[in-house]
Amino acid sequence: MPIKSYLVHAFEGKKDELVNELNRLPQCEVNPSTNEDVLVLVTDTPTVAAEKKLQQLFESISQIKNMALVSGFDM
């Protein structure tokens, strides 16, 4: 089961929309900052294939300015 954490930067003024969009995705936990357009995203997927599918969904979210993998762990 892959567990990954990301720093996700939203486009200016789009943080709330991005939080809502990411919260709709399965296996995602979003922790927004209080003073910047940055989020901490933690994903927990049952398989590597599910993780790849989730990453493809991230690519379709227009509010994401950039996204950096911080840590990854596969059990």
PDB file with SEQRES, HELIX, SHEET and CRYST1 records, atoms N, CA, C and O in Angstrom:
SEQRES   1 A   75  MET PRO ILE LYS SER TYR LEU VAL HIS ALA PHE GLU GLY          
SEQRES   2 A   75  LYS LYS ASP GLU LEU VAL ASN GLU LEU ASN ARG LEU PRO          
SEQRES   3 A   75  GLN CYS GLU VAL ASN PRO SER THR ASN GLU ASP VAL LEU          
SEQRES   4 A   75  VAL LEU VAL THR ASP THR PRO THR VAL ALA ALA GLU LYS          
SEQRES   5 A   75  LYS LEU GLN GLN LEU PHE GLU SER ILE SER GLN ILE LYS          
SEQRES   6 A   75  ASN MET ALA LEU VAL SER GLY PHE ASP MET                      
HELIX    1 AA1 LYS A   15  ASN A   23  1                                   9    
HELIX    2 AA2 VAL A   48  GLU A   59  1                                  12    
SHEET    1 AA1 4 CYS A  28  PRO A  32  0                                        
SHEET    2 AA1 4 VAL A  38  ASP A  44 -1                                        
SHEET    3 AA1 4 PRO A   2  ALA A  10 -1                                        
SHEET    4 AA1 4 ILE A  64  ASP A  74 -1                                        
CRYST1    1.000    1.000    1.000  90.00  90.00  90.00 P 1           1          
ATOM      1  N   MET A   1       0.833  -1.168   0.000  1.00  0.00           N  
ATOM      2  CA  MET A   1       0.000   0.000   0.000  1.00  0.00           C  
ATOM      3  C   MET A   1       0.883   1.237   0.000  1.00  0.00           C  
ATOM      4  O   MET A   1       1.534   1.523   1.005  1.00  0.00           O  
ATOM      5  N   PRO A   2       0.920   1.976  -1.100  1.00  0.00           N  
ATOM      6  CA  PRO A   2       1.723   3.196  -1.176  1.00  0.00           C  
ATOM      7  C   PRO A   2       1.121   4.326  -0.336  1.00  0.00           C  
ATOM      8  O   PRO A   2      -0.070   4.622  -0.430  1.00  0.00           O  
ATOM      9  N   ILE A   3       1.954   4.938   0.472  1.00  0.00           N  
ATOM     10  CA  ILE A   3       1.587   6.132   1.226  1.00  0.00           C  
ATOM     11  C   ILE A   3       2.564   7.224   0.803  1.00  0.00           C  
ATOM     12  O   ILE A   3       3.779   7.056   0.899  1.00  0.00           O  
ATOM     13  N   LYS A   4       2.017   8.342   0.336  1.00  0.00           N  
ATOM     14  CA  LYS A   4       2.870   9.423  -0.152  1.00  0.00           C  
ATOM     15  C   LYS A   4       2.389  10.746   0.415  1.00  0.00           C  
ATOM     16  O   LYS A   4       1.206  10.930   0.703  1.00  0.00           O  
ATOM     17  N   SER A   5       3.336  11.662   0.567  1.00  0.00           N  
ATOM     18  CA  SER A   5       2.973  13.018   0.975  1.00  0.00           C  
ATOM     19  C   SER A   5       3.549  14.006  -0.032  1.00  0.00           C  
ATOM     20  O   SER A   5       4.643  13.824  -0.566  1.00  0.00           O  
ATOM     21  N   TYR A   6       2.776  15.050  -0.268  1.00  0.00           N  
ATOM     22  CA  TYR A   6       3.117  16.061  -1.265  1.00  0.00           C  
ATOM     23  C   TYR A   6       2.944  17.456  -0.675  1.00  0.00           C  
ATOM     24  O   TYR A   6       2.115  17.666   0.210  1.00  0.00           O  
ATOM     25  N   LEU A   7       3.723  18.398  -1.168  1.00  0.00           N  
ATOM     26  CA  LEU A   7       3.431  19.815  -0.994  1.00  0.00           C  
ATOM     27  C   LEU A   7       2.780  20.265  -2.295  1.00  0.00           C  
ATOM     28  O   LEU A   7       3.336  20.080  -3.377  1.00  0.00           O  
ATOM     29  N   VAL A   8       1.617  20.846  -2.178  1.00  0.00           N  
ATOM     30  CA  VAL A   8       0.849  21.255  -3.353  1.00  0.00           C  
ATOM     31  C   VAL A   8       0.629  22.762  -3.280  1.00  0.00           C  
ATOM     32  O   VAL A   8       0.098  23.274  -2.295  1.00  0.00           O  
ATOM     33  N   HIS A   9       1.041  23.464  -4.328  1.00  0.00           N  
ATOM     34  CA  HIS A   9       0.858  24.911  -4.402  1.00  0.00           C  
ATOM     35  C   HIS A   9      -0.312  25.206  -5.330  1.00  0.00           C  
ATOM     36  O   HIS A   9      -0.372  24.731  -6.465  1.00  0.00           O  
ATOM     37  N   ALA A  10      -1.235  26.003  -4.814  1.00  0.00           N  
ATOM     38  CA  ALA A  10      -2.394  26.407  -5.610  1.00  0.00           C  
ATOM     39  C   ALA A  10      -2.082  27.712  -6.333  1.00  0.00           C  
ATOM     40  O   ALA A  10      -1.248  28.501  -5.888  1.00  0.00           O  
ATOM     41  N   PHE A  11      -2.760  27.923  -7.448  1.00  0.00           N  
ATOM     42  CA  PHE A  11      -2.684  29.233  -8.087  1.00  0.00           C  
ATOM     43  C   PHE A  11      -3.289  30.259  -7.141  1.00  0.00           C  
ATOM     44  O   PHE A  11      -4.154  29.929  -6.329  1.00  0.00           O  
ATOM     45  N   GLU A  12      -2.838  31.490  -7.246  1.00  0.00           N  
ATOM     46  CA  GLU A  12      -3.306  32.549  -6.351  1.00  0.00           C  
ATOM     47  C   GLU A  12      -4.826  32.636  -6.355  1.00  0.00           C  
ATOM     48  O   GLU A  12      -5.456  32.711  -7.410  1.00  0.00           O  
ATOM     49  N   GLY A  13      -5.402  32.623  -5.162  1.00  0.00           N  
ATOM     50  CA  GLY A  13      -6.845  32.727  -5.010  1.00  0.00           C  
ATOM     51  C   GLY A  13      -7.609  31.436  -5.259  1.00  0.00           C  
ATOM     52  O   GLY A  13      -8.839  31.437  -5.209  1.00  0.00           O  
ATOM     53  N   LYS A  14      -6.919  30.339  -5.525  1.00  0.00           N  
ATOM     54  CA  LYS A  14      -7.573  29.075  -5.864  1.00  0.00           C  
ATOM     55  C   LYS A  14      -7.428  28.009  -4.773  1.00  0.00           C  
ATOM     56  O   LYS A  14      -7.822  26.861  -4.978  1.00  0.00           O  
ATOM     57  N   LYS A  15      -6.867  28.379  -3.618  1.00  0.00           N  
ATOM     58  CA  LYS A  15      -6.600  27.379  -2.583  1.00  0.00           C  
ATOM     59  C   LYS A  15      -7.874  26.685  -2.112  1.00  0.00           C  
ATOM     60  O   LYS A  15      -7.897  25.458  -2.012  1.00  0.00           O  
ATOM     61  N   ASP A  16      -8.930  27.435  -1.822  1.00  0.00           N  
ATOM     62  CA  ASP A  16     -10.167  26.822  -1.332  1.00  0.00           C  
ATOM     63  C   ASP A  16     -10.775  25.873  -2.354  1.00  0.00           C  
ATOM     64  O   ASP A  16     -11.250  24.793  -2.001  1.00  0.00           O  
ATOM     65  N   GLU A  17     -10.760  26.276  -3.623  1.00  0.00           N  
ATOM     66  CA  GLU A  17     -11.257  25.398  -4.688  1.00  0.00           C  
ATOM     67  C   GLU A  17     -10.427  24.119  -4.762  1.00  0.00           C  
ATOM     68  O   GLU A  17     -10.969  23.027  -4.937  1.00  0.00           O  
ATOM     69  N   LEU A  18      -9.131  24.260  -4.630  1.00  0.00           N  
ATOM     70  CA  LEU A  18      -8.238  23.105  -4.703  1.00  0.00           C  
ATOM     71  C   LEU A  18      -8.471  22.162  -3.527  1.00  0.00           C  
ATOM     72  O   LEU A  18      -8.491  20.944  -3.704  1.00  0.00           O  
ATOM     73  N   VAL A  19      -8.647  22.710  -2.341  1.00  0.00           N  
ATOM     74  CA  VAL A  19      -8.933  21.880  -1.171  1.00  0.00           C  
ATOM     75  C   VAL A  19     -10.203  21.068  -1.410  1.00  0.00           C  
ATOM     76  O   VAL A  19     -10.233  19.866  -1.149  1.00  0.00           O  
ATOM     77  N   ASN A  20     -11.247  21.722  -1.905  1.00  0.00           N  
ATOM     78  CA  ASN A  20     -12.507  21.023  -2.176  1.00  0.00           C  
ATOM     79  C   ASN A  20     -12.327  19.932  -3.221  1.00  0.00           C  
ATOM     80  O   ASN A  20     -12.859  18.831  -3.075  1.00  0.00           O  
ATOM     81  N   GLU A  21     -11.584  20.235  -4.266  1.00  0.00           N  
ATOM     82  CA  GLU A  21     -11.352  19.260  -5.348  1.00  0.00           C  
ATOM     83  C   GLU A  21     -10.590  18.044  -4.829  1.00  0.00           C  
ATOM     84  O   GLU A  21     -10.965  16.909  -5.124  1.00  0.00           O  
ATOM     85  N   LEU A  22      -9.526  18.267  -4.062  1.00  0.00           N  
ATOM     86  CA  LEU A  22      -8.725  17.154  -3.545  1.00  0.00           C  
ATOM     87  C   LEU A  22      -9.481  16.345  -2.502  1.00  0.00           C  
ATOM     88  O   LEU A  22      -9.306  15.130  -2.417  1.00  0.00           O  
ATOM     89  N   ASN A  23     -10.321  17.005  -1.707  1.00  0.00           N  
ATOM     90  CA  ASN A  23     -11.112  16.287  -0.707  1.00  0.00           C  
ATOM     91  C   ASN A  23     -12.133  15.351  -1.336  1.00  0.00           C  
ATOM     92  O   ASN A  23     -12.579  14.405  -0.687  1.00  0.00           O  
ATOM     93  N   ARG A  24     -12.508  15.596  -2.577  1.00  0.00           N  
ATOM     94  CA  ARG A  24     -13.450  14.720  -3.287  1.00  0.00           C  
ATOM     95  C   ARG A  24     -12.798  13.420  -3.756  1.00  0.00           C  
ATOM     96  O   ARG A  24     -13.487  12.440  -4.039  1.00  0.00           O  
ATOM     97  N   LEU A  25     -11.476  13.418  -3.835  1.00  0.00           N  
ATOM     98  CA  LEU A  25     -10.780  12.232  -4.322  1.00  0.00           C  
ATOM     99  C   LEU A  25     -10.630  11.199  -3.212  1.00  0.00           C  
ATOM    100  O   LEU A  25     -10.360  11.547  -2.063  1.00  0.00           O  
ATOM    101  N   PRO A  26     -10.808   9.923  -3.561  1.00  0.00           N  
ATOM    102  CA  PRO A  26     -10.621   8.882  -2.543  1.00  0.00           C  
ATOM    103  C   PRO A  26      -9.145   8.773  -2.153  1.00  0.00           C  
ATOM    104  O   PRO A  26      -8.259   9.131  -2.930  1.00  0.00           O  
ATOM    105  N   GLN A  27      -8.904   8.291  -0.978  1.00  0.00           N  
ATOM    106  CA  GLN A  27      -7.555   8.034  -0.463  1.00  0.00           C  
ATOM    107  C   GLN A  27      -6.706   9.287  -0.294  1.00  0.00           C  
ATOM    108  O   GLN A  27      -5.479   9.196  -0.285  1.00  0.00           O  
ATOM    109  N   CYS A  28      -7.338  10.468  -0.158  1.00  0.00           N  
ATOM    110  CA  CYS A  28      -6.589  11.716   0.009  1.00  0.00           C  
ATOM    111  C   CYS A  28      -6.973  12.399   1.307  1.00  0.00           C  
ATOM    112  O   CYS A  28      -8.145  12.449   1.680  1.00  0.00           O  
ATOM    113  N   GLU A  29      -5.963  12.923   1.987  1.00  0.00           N  
ATOM    114  CA  GLU A  29      -6.183  13.773   3.158  1.00  0.00           C  
ATOM    115  C   GLU A  29      -5.459  15.085   2.906  1.00  0.00           C  
ATOM    116  O   GLU A  29      -4.261  15.100   2.623  1.00  0.00           O  
ATOM    117  N   VAL A  30      -6.193  16.185   3.009  1.00  0.00           N  
ATOM    118  CA  VAL A  30      -5.650  17.503   2.687  1.00  0.00           C  
ATOM    119  C   VAL A  30      -5.535  18.333   3.962  1.00  0.00           C  
ATOM    120  O   VAL A  30      -6.468  18.402   4.762  1.00  0.00           O  
ATOM    121  N   ASN A  31      -4.376  18.959   4.135  1.00  0.00           N  
ATOM    122  CA  ASN A  31      -4.133  19.852   5.269  1.00  0.00           C  
ATOM    123  C   ASN A  31      -3.667  21.195   4.718  1.00  0.00           C  
ATOM    124  O   ASN A  31      -2.493  21.344   4.377  1.00  0.00           O  
ATOM    125  N   PRO A  32      -4.570  22.181   4.625  1.00  0.00           N  
ATOM    126  CA  PRO A  32      -4.185  23.484   4.077  1.00  0.00           C  
ATOM    127  C   PRO A  32      -3.433  24.334   5.097  1.00  0.00           C  
ATOM    128  O   PRO A  32      -3.668  24.237   6.301  1.00  0.00           O  
ATOM    129  N   SER A  33      -2.532  25.163   4.595  1.00  0.00           N  
ATOM    130  CA  SER A  33      -1.865  26.134   5.455  1.00  0.00           C  
ATOM    131  C   SER A  33      -2.858  27.260   5.749  1.00  0.00           C  
ATOM    132  O   SER A  33      -3.858  27.418   5.048  1.00  0.00           O  
ATOM    133  N   THR A  34      -2.576  28.020   6.768  1.00  0.00           N  
ATOM    134  CA  THR A  34      -3.475  29.114   7.128  1.00  0.00           C  
ATOM    135  C   THR A  34      -3.066  30.446   6.517  1.00  0.00           C  
ATOM    136  O   THR A  34      -3.860  31.386   6.496  1.00  0.00           O  
ATOM    137  N   ASN A  35      -1.824  30.540   6.013  1.00  0.00           N  
ATOM    138  CA  ASN A  35      -1.367  31.852   5.544  1.00  0.00           C  
ATOM    139  C   ASN A  35      -0.781  31.855   4.132  1.00  0.00           C  
ATOM    140  O   ASN A  35      -0.335  32.904   3.669  1.00  0.00           O  
ATOM    141  N   GLU A  36      -0.769  30.739   3.448  1.00  0.00           N  
ATOM    142  CA  GLU A  36      -0.205  30.672   2.095  1.00  0.00           C  
ATOM    143  C   GLU A  36      -1.087  29.796   1.213  1.00  0.00           C  
ATOM    144  O   GLU A  36      -1.978  29.109   1.711  1.00  0.00           O  
ATOM    145  N   ASP A  37      -0.842  29.819  -0.087  1.00  0.00           N  
ATOM    146  CA  ASP A  37      -1.584  28.974  -1.025  1.00  0.00           C  
ATOM    147  C   ASP A  37      -0.897  27.631  -1.199  1.00  0.00           C  
ATOM    148  O   ASP A  37      -0.658  27.185  -2.321  1.00  0.00           O  
ATOM    149  N   VAL A  38      -0.580  26.988  -0.075  1.00  0.00           N  
ATOM    150  CA  VAL A  38       0.088  25.693  -0.102  1.00  0.00           C  
ATOM    151  C   VAL A  38      -0.702  24.697   0.757  1.00  0.00           C  
ATOM    152  O   VAL A  38      -1.307  25.056   1.767  1.00  0.00           O  
ATOM    153  N   LEU A  39      -0.671  23.442   0.320  1.00  0.00           N  
ATOM    154  CA  LEU A  39      -1.367  22.371   1.027  1.00  0.00           C  
ATOM    155  C   LEU A  39      -0.395  21.224   1.260  1.00  0.00           C  
ATOM    156  O   LEU A  39       0.551  21.026   0.497  1.00  0.00           O  
ATOM    157  N   VAL A  40      -0.642  20.482   2.314  1.00  0.00           N  
ATOM    158  CA  VAL A  40       0.039  19.206   2.510  1.00  0.00           C  
ATOM    159  C   VAL A  40      -0.989  18.145   2.161  1.00  0.00           C  
ATOM    160  O   VAL A  40      -2.077  18.110   2.737  1.00  0.00           O  
ATOM    161  N   LEU A  41      -0.643  17.284   1.218  1.00  0.00           N  
ATOM    162  CA  LEU A  41      -1.537  16.225   0.757  1.00  0.00           C  
ATOM    163  C   LEU A  41      -0.914  14.883   1.086  1.00  0.00           C  
ATOM    164  O   LEU A  41       0.242  14.627   0.749  1.00  0.00           O  
ATOM    165  N   VAL A  42      -1.679  14.028   1.744  1.00  0.00           N  
ATOM    166  CA  VAL A  42      -1.232  12.673   2.047  1.00  0.00           C  
ATOM    167  C   VAL A  42      -2.175  11.708   1.336  1.00  0.00           C  
ATOM    168  O   VAL A  42      -3.396  11.803   1.460  1.00  0.00           O  
ATOM    169  N   THR A  43      -1.585  10.779   0.592  1.00  0.00           N  
ATOM    170  CA  THR A  43      -2.385   9.764  -0.106  1.00  0.00           C  
ATOM    171  C   THR A  43      -2.060   8.391   0.464  1.00  0.00           C  
ATOM    172  O   THR A  43      -0.921   8.109   0.837  1.00  0.00           O  
ATOM    173  N   ASP A  44      -3.066   7.556   0.522  1.00  0.00           N  
ATOM    174  CA  ASP A  44      -2.933   6.186   1.009  1.00  0.00           C  
ATOM    175  C   ASP A  44      -3.764   5.305   0.090  1.00  0.00           C  
ATOM    176  O   ASP A  44      -4.987   5.250   0.214  1.00  0.00           O  
ATOM    177  N   THR A  45      -3.106   4.623  -0.821  1.00  0.00           N  
ATOM    178  CA  THR A  45      -3.805   3.814  -1.814  1.00  0.00           C  
ATOM    179  C   THR A  45      -3.533   2.326  -1.589  1.00  0.00           C  
ATOM    180  O   THR A  45      -2.481   1.964  -1.062  1.00  0.00           O  
ATOM    181  N   PRO A  46      -4.475   1.459  -1.986  1.00  0.00           N  
ATOM    182  CA  PRO A  46      -4.307   0.029  -1.728  1.00  0.00           C  
ATOM    183  C   PRO A  46      -3.272  -0.661  -2.618  1.00  0.00           C  
ATOM    184  O   PRO A  46      -2.716  -1.693  -2.242  1.00  0.00           O  
ATOM    185  N   THR A  47      -3.013  -0.085  -3.806  1.00  0.00           N  
ATOM    186  CA  THR A  47      -2.081  -0.716  -4.742  1.00  0.00           C  
ATOM    187  C   THR A  47      -1.283   0.347  -5.493  1.00  0.00           C  
ATOM    188  O   THR A  47      -1.641   1.525  -5.491  1.00  0.00           O  
ATOM    189  N   VAL A  48      -0.216  -0.077  -6.122  1.00  0.00           N  
ATOM    190  CA  VAL A  48       0.579   0.824  -6.954  1.00  0.00           C  
ATOM    191  C   VAL A  48      -0.258   1.318  -8.139  1.00  0.00           C  
ATOM    192  O   VAL A  48      -0.152   2.478  -8.536  1.00  0.00           O  
ATOM    193  N   ALA A  49      -1.080   0.445  -8.693  1.00  0.00           N  
ATOM    194  CA  ALA A  49      -1.933   0.828  -9.823  1.00  0.00           C  
ATOM    195  C   ALA A  49      -2.919   1.913  -9.411  1.00  0.00           C  
ATOM    196  O   ALA A  49      -3.167   2.844 -10.177  1.00  0.00           O  
ATOM    197  N   ALA A  50      -3.481   1.804  -8.215  1.00  0.00           N  
ATOM    198  CA  ALA A  50      -4.407   2.824  -7.724  1.00  0.00           C  
ATOM    199  C   ALA A  50      -3.684   4.150  -7.516  1.00  0.00           C  
ATOM    200  O   ALA A  50      -4.256   5.212  -7.764  1.00  0.00           O  
ATOM    201  N   GLU A  51      -2.442   4.100  -7.066  1.00  0.00           N  
ATOM    202  CA  GLU A  51      -1.642   5.317  -6.886  1.00  0.00           C  
ATOM    203  C   GLU A  51      -1.385   5.993  -8.234  1.00  0.00           C  
ATOM    204  O   GLU A  51      -1.478   7.215  -8.343  1.00  0.00           O  
ATOM    205  N   LYS A  52      -1.064   5.208  -9.250  1.00  0.00           N  
ATOM    206  CA  LYS A  52      -0.836   5.773 -10.583  1.00  0.00           C  
ATOM    207  C   LYS A  52      -2.099   6.429 -11.130  1.00  0.00           C  
ATOM    208  O   LYS A  52      -2.040   7.491 -11.749  1.00  0.00           O  
ATOM    209  N   LYS A  53      -3.244   5.786 -10.896  1.00  0.00           N  
ATOM    210  CA  LYS A  53      -4.518   6.352 -11.350  1.00  0.00           C  
ATOM    211  C   LYS A  53      -4.797   7.673 -10.632  1.00  0.00           C  
ATOM    212  O   LYS A  53      -5.272   8.627 -11.249  1.00  0.00           O  
ATOM    213  N   LEU A  54      -4.504   7.732  -9.335  1.00  0.00           N  
ATOM    214  CA  LEU A  54      -4.695   8.946  -8.561  1.00  0.00           C  
ATOM    215  C   LEU A  54      -3.792  10.067  -9.089  1.00  0.00           C  
ATOM    216  O   LEU A  54      -4.225  11.215  -9.186  1.00  0.00           O  
ATOM    217  N   GLN A  55      -2.552   9.742  -9.426  1.00  0.00           N  
ATOM    218  CA  GLN A  55      -1.636  10.746  -9.971  1.00  0.00           C  
ATOM    219  C   GLN A  55      -2.136  11.286 -11.302  1.00  0.00           C  
ATOM    220  O   GLN A  55      -1.944  12.465 -11.599  1.00  0.00           O  
ATOM    221  N   GLN A  56      -2.772  10.445 -12.106  1.00  0.00           N  
ATOM    222  CA  GLN A  56      -3.360  10.924 -13.358  1.00  0.00           C  
ATOM    223  C   GLN A  56      -4.494  11.909 -13.083  1.00  0.00           C  
ATOM    224  O   GLN A  56      -4.674  12.879 -13.819  1.00  0.00           O  
ATOM    225  N   LEU A  57      -5.252  11.654 -12.023  1.00  0.00           N  
ATOM    226  CA  LEU A  57      -6.312  12.593 -11.649  1.00  0.00           C  
ATOM    227  C   LEU A  57      -5.732  13.940 -11.231  1.00  0.00           C  
ATOM    228  O   LEU A  57      -6.302  14.986 -11.541  1.00  0.00           O  
ATOM    229  N   PHE A  58      -4.601  13.917 -10.528  1.00  0.00           N  
ATOM    230  CA  PHE A  58      -3.956  15.167 -10.122  1.00  0.00           C  
ATOM    231  C   PHE A  58      -3.610  16.022 -11.337  1.00  0.00           C  
ATOM    232  O   PHE A  58      -3.740  17.245 -11.292  1.00  0.00           O  
ATOM    233  N   GLU A  59      -3.177  15.393 -12.407  1.00  0.00           N  
ATOM    234  CA  GLU A  59      -2.788  16.124 -13.615  1.00  0.00           C  
ATOM    235  C   GLU A  59      -3.952  16.870 -14.254  1.00  0.00           C  
ATOM    236  O   GLU A  59      -3.742  17.827 -14.999  1.00  0.00           O  
ATOM    237  N   SER A  60      -5.178  16.437 -13.967  1.00  0.00           N  
ATOM    238  CA  SER A  60      -6.352  17.078 -14.565  1.00  0.00           C  
ATOM    239  C   SER A  60      -6.921  18.208 -13.710  1.00  0.00           C  
ATOM    240  O   SER A  60      -7.888  18.852 -14.115  1.00  0.00           O  
ATOM    241  N   ILE A  61      -6.345  18.457 -12.545  1.00  0.00           N  
ATOM    242  CA  ILE A  61      -6.867  19.499 -11.653  1.00  0.00           C  
ATOM    243  C   ILE A  61      -6.207  20.833 -11.999  1.00  0.00           C  
ATOM    244  O   ILE A  61      -5.001  21.010 -11.828  1.00  0.00           O  
ATOM    245  N   SER A  62      -7.020  21.758 -12.484  1.00  0.00           N  
ATOM    246  CA  SER A  62      -6.484  23.021 -13.010  1.00  0.00           C  
ATOM    247  C   SER A  62      -6.010  23.992 -11.935  1.00  0.00           C  
ATOM    248  O   SER A  62      -5.263  24.919 -12.247  1.00  0.00           O  
ATOM    249  N   GLN A  63      -6.416  23.811 -10.685  1.00  0.00           N  
ATOM    250  CA  GLN A  63      -6.021  24.737  -9.627  1.00  0.00           C  
ATOM    251  C   GLN A  63      -4.608  24.464  -9.102  1.00  0.00           C  
ATOM    252  O   GLN A  63      -4.065  25.276  -8.353  1.00  0.00           O  
ATOM    253  N   ILE A  64      -4.005  23.331  -9.486  1.00  0.00           N  
ATOM    254  CA  ILE A  64      -2.663  22.996  -9.014  1.00  0.00           C  
ATOM    255  C   ILE A  64      -1.628  23.766  -9.825  1.00  0.00           C  
ATOM    256  O   ILE A  64      -1.530  23.609 -11.042  1.00  0.00           O  
ATOM    257  N   LYS A  65      -0.858  24.600  -9.131  1.00  0.00           N  
ATOM    258  CA  LYS A  65       0.232  25.341  -9.777  1.00  0.00           C  
ATOM    259  C   LYS A  65       1.457  24.440  -9.898  1.00  0.00           C  
ATOM    260  O   LYS A  65       2.047  24.324 -10.972  1.00  0.00           O  
ATOM    261  N   ASN A  66       1.835  23.803  -8.790  1.00  0.00           N  
ATOM    262  CA  ASN A  66       2.887  22.783  -8.826  1.00  0.00           C  
ATOM    263  C   ASN A  66       2.723  21.861  -7.637  1.00  0.00           C  
ATOM    264  O   ASN A  66       2.040  22.176  -6.663  1.00  0.00           O  
ATOM    265  N   MET A  67       3.371  20.709  -7.746  1.00  0.00           N  
ATOM    266  CA  MET A  67       3.195  19.652  -6.761  1.00  0.00           C  
ATOM    267  C   MET A  67       4.521  18.939  -6.600  1.00  0.00           C  
ATOM    268  O   MET A  67       5.146  18.559  -7.590  1.00  0.00           O  
ATOM    269  N   ALA A  68       4.961  18.753  -5.357  1.00  0.00           N  
ATOM    270  CA  ALA A  68       6.241  18.108  -5.112  1.00  0.00           C  
ATOM    271  C   ALA A  68       6.061  16.933  -4.145  1.00  0.00           C  
ATOM    272  O   ALA A  68       5.491  17.084  -3.065  1.00  0.00           O  
ATOM    273  N   LEU A  69       6.553  15.775  -4.550  1.00  0.00           N  
ATOM    274  CA  LEU A  69       6.544  14.617  -3.677  1.00  0.00           C  
ATOM    275  C   LEU A  69       7.563  14.852  -2.573  1.00  0.00           C  
ATOM    276  O   LEU A  69       8.727  15.145  -2.847  1.00  0.00           O  
ATOM    277  N   VAL A  70       7.128  14.724  -1.331  1.00  0.00           N  
ATOM    278  CA  VAL A  70       8.008  14.948  -0.192  1.00  0.00           C  
ATOM    279  C   VAL A  70       8.501  13.621   0.359  1.00  0.00           C  
ATOM    280  O   VAL A  70       9.671  13.487   0.716  1.00  0.00           O  
ATOM    281  N   SER A  71       7.615  12.651   0.426  1.00  0.00           N  
ATOM    282  CA  SER A  71       7.973  11.367   1.002  1.00  0.00           C  
ATOM    283  C   SER A  71       7.088  10.289   0.411  1.00  0.00           C  
ATOM    284  O   SER A  71       5.922  10.530   0.097  1.00  0.00           O  
ATOM    285  N   GLY A  72       7.649   9.097   0.260  1.00  0.00           N  
ATOM    286  CA  GLY A  72       6.876   7.974  -0.225  1.00  0.00           C  
ATOM    287  C   GLY A  72       7.271   6.710   0.501  1.00  0.00           C  
ATOM    288  O   GLY A  72       8.441   6.499   0.822  1.00  0.00           O  
ATOM    289  N   PHE A  73       6.276   5.866   0.759  1.00  0.00           N  
ATOM    290  CA  PHE A  73       6.519   4.622   1.476  1.00  0.00           C  
ATOM    291  C   PHE A  73       5.601   3.570   0.887  1.00  0.00           C  
ATOM    292  O   PHE A  73       4.417   3.830   0.670  1.00  0.00           O  
ATOM    293  N   ASP A  74       6.125   2.402   0.630  1.00  0.00           N  
ATOM    294  CA  ASP A  74       5.336   1.305   0.074  1.00  0.00           C  
ATOM    295  C   ASP A  74       5.480   0.112   0.999  1.00  0.00           C  
ATOM    296  O   ASP A  74       6.582  -0.393   1.215  1.00  0.00           O  
ATOM    297  N   MET A  75       4.355  -0.336   1.545  1.00  0.00           N  
ATOM    298  CA  MET A  75       4.375  -1.464   2.477  1.00  0.00           C  
ATOM    299  C   MET A  75       4.399  -2.779   1.748  1.00  0.00           C  
ATOM    300  O   MET A  75       4.419  -3.835   2.380  1.00  0.00           O  
TER     301      MET A  75                                                      
END                                                                             
